Amino acid sequence: MNNYYNKKLRTLANVNRNNMTKSEACMWKYVLSKRQMRGYQFIRQRPIDNYIVDFVCLPLKLIVEVDGITLETESAFQYDNQRDQDLKELGFTTLRFSAWEVLNRIDDVSFTIGKWIEEYAIVPPPKPRQRGKLLCQF
């Protein structure tokens, strides 16, 4: 299953991935990359349906968004609510954090994501890779 991947948005997603904001880069480096979040893999700037989400863990159907200062307008707020509702109808849950929270309270942000996983994860984290280990001994 492609989890509603929209290949028409691939180019724009790649541009976004290569031009992350400071808060997105911090979220990625200190919280979500390299299976740091309880062993689950997150992907950044993933096209889902008609949207590009900041970060997503596909097995959990968990989206993590980092909202910048431009999202403080009423129209942006309404757009985000509609976007979250559309993604919810596809089975995804969205957790939103402000850029300020990520840059100033990264431990709280990490705790909140971990708590959500602890409470709502249906699938267990994948087992660590067995790179370079002998799986069968004689």
BAFI-3210 file (N, C-alpha, C; in Angstrom, 3 decimals, decimal comma, padded with zeros to 6 digits):
// residues 138
n [1|2|3|4|5|6|7|8|9|10|11|12|13|14|15|16|17|18|19|20|21|22|23|24|25|26|27|28|29|30|31|32|33|34|35|36|37|38|39|40|41|42|43|44|45|46|47|48|49|50|51|52|53|54|55|56|57|58|59|60|61|62|63|64|65|66|67|68|69|70|71|72|73|74|75|76|77|78|79|80|81|82|83|84|85|86|87|88|89|90|91|92|93|94|95|96|97|98|99|100|101|102|103|104|105|106|107|108|109|110|111|112|113|114|115|116|117|118|119|120|121|122|123|124|125|126|127|128|129|130|131|132|133|134|135|136|137|138]
n.u [000,839|000,513|000,089|-001,347|000,401|001,419|002,649|002,793|003,473|006,071|008,444|008,178|008,167|010,777|012,179|011,311|012,400|015,094|015,315|014,758|013,270|014,774|013,584|012,341|014,605|015,852|013,902|014,036|016,778|017,169|015,012|013,404|014,871|016,784|015,476|015,088|012,841|011,501|012,183|010,804|010,510|010,650|009,661|010,617|008,987|006,836|004,734|001,330|-001,775|-003,227|-001,370|001,751|003,394|005,176|006,610|006,315|005,295|004,774|003,912|002,620|000,834|001,136|001,455|003,673|003,750|005,407|004,734|005,207|005,703|004,023|001,653|-000,155|-002,409|-005,969|-007,016|-004,998|-005,148|-007,712|-007,260|-005,359|-006,927|-008,814|-007,094|-005,986|-008,329|-008,936|-006,719|-007,130|-009,399|-008,216|-007,003|-004,892|-003,192|-002,555|-000,032|000,694|003,154|004,520|007,022|008,453|008,064|009,490|012,095|012,609|011,616|012,313|012,606|010,130|008,497|009,476|008,818|005,997|005,413|006,469|004,817|002,337|002,838|003,272|000,692|-001,063|000,014|-000,392|000,999|004,006|007,352|009,748|012,135|015,562|017,933|019,864|022,498|025,597|025,691|025,900|023,358|022,693|024,029|026,357]
n.v [-001,181|002,237|004,285|006,586|008,058|010,779|011,137|013,300|015,449|015,062|016,436|019,023|018,251|017,291|019,688|021,064|019,344|019,779|022,370|022,918|024,531|026,138|025,194|022,839|021,404|021,044|019,498|017,210|016,412|016,112|014,681|013,003|011,643|008,739|006,667|007,535|008,035|006,067|003,839|003,918|004,625|007,718|009,779|012,565|015,435|014,260|013,465|013,224|012,341|015,297|016,892|017,950|016,601|017,503|015,594|012,059|008,981|006,118|003,409|003,974|005,814|008,468|011,886|014,587|017,962|021,072|024,230|027,379|030,961|032,084|030,813|031,962|033,322|033,717|032,510|030,678|029,068|027,947|026,570|024,683|023,238|022,075|020,585|018,818|017,444|016,228|014,530|012,987|011,583|009,833|008,197|009,125|010,658|013,886|015,669|018,819|021,341|024,435|026,471|027,861|026,272|023,974|024,986|026,010|024,336|021,626|019,178|018,862|018,659|016,302|014,519|014,683|013,573|011,005|010,145|010,068|007,970|005,889|005,676|005,252|003,659|000,984|-000,904|-002,651|-001,305|-001,724|-004,413|-003,910|-003,512|-006,202|-005,801|-006,931|-008,964|-012,345|-014,396|-017,044|-019,612|-022,292]
n.w [000,000|-000,753|001,017|000,308|-001,250|-003,220|-006,205|-007,873|-006,357|-005,700|-006,622|-005,472|-002,793|-002,542|-002,898|-000,599|001,326|001,007|001,855|004,593|007,429|010,302|012,654|011,737|010,961|013,445|014,760|013,184|013,474|016,282|017,299|015,512|013,465|012,390|013,753|016,374|017,894|019,870|018,350|015,955|012,461|010,888|008,156|006,219|004,810|003,165|000,466|000,814|-000,233|-001,199|-000,003|001,484|004,047|007,034|008,676|008,885|010,304|008,864|009,618|012,050|011,237|011,898|011,832|012,094|012,512|012,065|012,816|011,419|011,787|009,909|010,092|011,776|011,047|010,547|008,227|007,609|009,852|009,493|007,101|007,963|009,797|008,052|006,469|008,385|009,017|006,538|006,299|008,560|007,810|006,087|007,819|009,342|012,135|013,349|014,915|016,110|016,386|017,422|015,824|017,723|020,028|019,278|019,005|021,539|023,518|023,121|024,466|025,725|023,484|022,322|024,405|024,306|021,780|022,154|024,244|022,931|021,156|022,975|024,077|021,879|019,839|017,680|016,300|017,008|017,517|014,874|014,888|015,808|013,193|011,903|011,064|009,961|011,827|012,699|011,925|012,117|013,892|013,965]
ca.u [000,000|001,362|-000,282|-001,847|001,526|001,064|003,912|002,766|004,068|007,425|009,448|008,022|008,590|012,241|012,604|011,077|013,338|016,414|015,237|014,018|013,432|015,610|012,815|012,180|015,906|016,039|012,979|014,573|018,065|017,166|013,845|012,748|015,713|017,530|014,638|015,267|011,559|011,056|012,491|009,984|011,107|009,899|010,062|010,350|008,420|006,190|003,457|000,202|-002,975|-002,931|-000,574|003,097|003,475|006,558|007,178|005,291|005,639|003,710|003,291|001,744|-000,041|001,313|002,059|004,158|003,871|006,038|004,104|005,988|005,014|003,018|000,412|-000,891|-003,577|-007,217|-007,155|-004,055|-005,722|-008,813|-006,660|-004,776|-008,021|-009,346|-006,022|-005,957|-009,546|-008,759|-005,746|-007,777|-010,284|-007,355|-006,506|-003,719|-003,305|-001,588|000,419|001,244|003,993|004,989|008,472|008,970|008,118|010,574|013,388|012,799|011,119|012,446|012,386|008,675|007,975|009,855|008,003|004,616|005,354|006,675|003,604|001,314|003,201|003,024|-000,742|-001,882|000,658|-001,014|002,058|005,240|008,456|010,484|013,332|016,778|018,530|020,886|023,654|026,893|025,601|025,651|022,014|022,586|025,307|026,385]
ca.v [000,000|003,421|005,276|007,802|008,811|011,563|011,352|014,609|016,418|014,590|017,478|020,039|017,642|017,285|021,073|021,321|018,537|020,399|023,737|022,882|025,649|025,805|024,375|021,507|020,737|020,631|018,386|016,043|015,993|015,770|013,918|012,036|010,889|007,551|005,857|008,003|008,083|004,732|002,835|004,074|005,408|008,851|010,280|014,012|016,023|013,165|013,793|012,367|012,879|016,582|017,664|017,500|016,687|017,710|014,313|011,029|007,597|005,411|002,316|004,527|006,811|009,653|013,040|015,627|019,226|022,198|025,428|028,608|032,206|032,411|030,087|032,620|034,020|032,959|031,675|029,568|028,209|027,216|025,646|023,580|022,409|021,286|019,655|017,781|016,644|015,399|013,480|012,111|010,698|008,819|007,360|009,716|011,573|014,970|016,405|020,112|022,085|025,697|026,568|028,307|025,107|023,097|025,625|026,374|023,289|020,395|018,020|018,730|018,190|014,894|013,805|014,629|012,592|009,699|009,816|009,676|006,635|004,973|005,501|004,943|002,786|-000,331|-001,791|-002,492|-000,799|-002,809|-004,857|-003,294|-004,258|-007,165|-005,576|-007,444|-010,001|-013,688|-014,744|-018,483|-020,164|-023,755]
ca.w [000,000|-000,885|002,034|-000,350|-001,801|-004,406|-006,913|-008,529|-005,429|-005,376|-006,856|-004,434|-001,525|-002,555|-002,656|000,829|002,107|000,905|002,363|005,850|008,354|011,458|013,591|011,135|011,031|014,843|015,013|012,495|014,026|017,708|017,750|014,632|012,529|012,861|014,659|017,759|018,593|020,295|017,333|014,754|011,384|010,356|006,845|006,178|003,600|002,426|-000,182|001,159|-000,866|-001,840|000,935|001,834|005,503|007,486|009,096|009,055|010,588|008,146|010,373|013,080|010,608|012,724|011,162|012,993|011,787|012,750|012,274|011,495|012,143|008,892|010,364|012,843|010,511|010,618|007,030|007,753|010,881|008,862|006,140|008,724|010,327|006,938|006,102|009,412|008,862|005,338|006,617|009,539|007,046|005,479|008,904|009,977|013,267|013,218|016,096|015,665|017,315|016,858|015,661|019,009|020,916|018,848|019,255|022,946|024,417|022,338|025,337|025,898|022,201|022,234|025,385|023,815|020,688|022,773|025,008|021,964|020,679|024,091|024,295|020,711|018,850|017,524|015,835|017,783|016,702|014,221|015,594|015,265|012,077|012,295|010,190|010,352|012,856|012,233|012,390|012,342|014,345|013,839]
c.u [000,884|001,024|-000,611|-000,721|001,102|002,346|003,944|003,410|005,518|008,475|009,382|008,457|010,116|012,806|012,449|012,094|014,727|016,451|014,429|014,264|014,313|014,859|012,582|013,489|016,191|015,149|013,546|015,831|017,956|016,012|013,465|013,649|016,296|016,779|014,804|013,974|011,033|011,214|011,695|010,680|010,146|010,501|009,752|009,855|007,833|004,893|002,391|-001,053|-002,609|-002,053|000,846|003,219|004,938|007,236|006,039|005,941|004,505|003,116|002,311|000,666|-000,061|002,061|002,465|004,404|004,532|005,512|004,978|005,113|003,909|001,679|-000,398|-002,108|-004,799|-007,365|-006,204|-004,568|-006,840|-008,284|-006,085|-005,837|-008,600|-008,347|-005,967|-007,174|-009,443|-007,808|-006,309|-008,705|-009,507|-006,718|-005,304|-004,100|-002,217|-001,301|001,103|002,024|004,408|006,506|009,115|009,100|009,308|011,930|013,660|012,396|011,183|012,216|010,893|008,025|008,257|009,016|006,574|004,467|005,512|005,459|002,475|001,588|002,899|001,535|-001,491|-001,254|000,005|000,040|003,308|006,341|009,180|011,716|014,549|017,357|019,676|022,136|024,917|026,863|025,294|024,320|021,886|023,956|025,226|026,992]
c.v [001,245|004,522|006,631|008,685|009,491|011,912|012,674|015,688|016,079|015,690|018,563|019,508|017,606|018,680|021,410|020,585|019,175|021,823|023,793|024,152|025,195|024,891|022,963|020,723|020,250|019,447|017,103|015,524|015,443|014,879|012,766|011,218|009,645|006,732|006,236|007,942|006,666|003,659|002,948|004,968|006,505|009,256|011,769|014,428|014,949|013,653|012,763|013,045|014,194|017,475|017,114|017,702|016,820|016,389|013,307|009,702|006,777|004,242|002,810|005,432|008,086|010,720|014,043|016,869|020,267|023,453|026,651|029,801|032,553|031,757|030,714|033,391|033,119|032,023|030,475|028,564|027,345|026,183|024,435|022,667|021,521|020,209|018,499|016,868|015,711|014,240|012,496|011,115|009,597|007,916|007,911|010,585|012,622|015,590|017,670|020,770|023,382|025,645|026,971|027,127|024,214|023,694|025,887|025,302|021,919|019,146|017,782|018,190|016,695|014,043|013,630|013,597|011,187|009,231|009,371|008,255|005,593|004,661|004,940|003,991|001,413|-001,346|-001,568|-001,911|-001,959|-003,178|-004,168|-004,168|-005,122|-007,029|-006,162|-008,528|-011,341|-014,146|-016,218|-019,000|-021,683|-024,382]
c.w [000,000|000,113|001,431|-000,878|-003,095|-005,156|-007,675|-007,662|-005,070|-005,518|-005,786|-003,068|-001,435|-002,314|-001,178|001,700|002,120|001,446|003,656|006,657|009,516|012,422|013,041|011,223|012,451|015,190|014,401|013,208|015,448|018,161|016,816|013,713|013,199|013,903|016,133|018,564|018,797|019,222|016,047|013,731|010,937|009,014|006,830|004,805|002,669|001,790|000,194|000,636|-001,563|-000,974|001,020|003,339|005,918|007,815|009,256|009,402|009,981|008,934|011,443|012,513|011,444|011,935|012,228|012,146|012,677|012,074|012,498|011,819|011,150|009,186|011,493|012,340|010,593|009,415|007,094|008,778|010,291|007,867|006,874|009,313|009,239|006,526|007,094|009,306|007,655|005,617|007,643|008,837|006,325|006,537|009,647|011,170|013,099|014,577|015,589|016,789|016,638|016,719|016,986|019,974|020,571|019,213|020,730|023,954|023,735|023,192|025,561|024,626|022,047|023,188|024,883|022,700|021,256|023,552|024,072|021,477|021,753|024,236|023,094|019,701|018,843|017,104|016,673|016,908|016,038|015,037|014,984|014,155|012,586|011,416|010,788|011,418|012,202|012,808|012,727|012,749|014,306|015,056]
res [m|n|n|y|y|n|k|k|l|r|t|l|a|n|v|n|r|n|n|m|t|k|s|e|a|c|m|w|k|y|v|l|s|k|r|q|m|r|g|y|q|f|i|r|q|r|p|i|d|n|y|i|v|d|f|v|c|l|p|l|k|l|i|v|e|v|d|g|i|t|l|e|t|e|s|a|f|q|y|d|n|q|r|d|q|d|l|k|e|l|g|f|t|t|l|r|f|s|a|w|e|v|l|n|r|i|d|d|v|s|f|t|i|g|k|w|i|e|e|y|a|i|v|p|p|p|k|p|r|q|r|g|k|l|l|c|q|f]
***
